Amino acid sequence: MKNNPFTHEEINLMSIYNADGTREGLIAALAEMWGYLDAEEAELLALTDSAIRKLRTITDAEYAALDLTPDFDL
């Protein structure tokens, strides 16, 4: 992918929920997790919304090119 639209935080979040390795599967997993969040978790809600929105705009090929290796050291 030429220009990775995802932030470092989004990549880390997606790497945690990328169980089946597909774009649609990740969207579904993030959407399910989002349903368990409450208003007190506004930052995570916003991060999840942003990641889902961006995932819906890329192709499966672009998704496959993403490096979804978590990097929690930054």
Secondary structure, DSSP 4 states (H G I P E B T S, - for coil): --S----HHHHHHHHHH-SS--HHHHHHHHHHHHTT--GGGHHHHHHHHHHHHHHHHS-HHHHHTS-----TT-
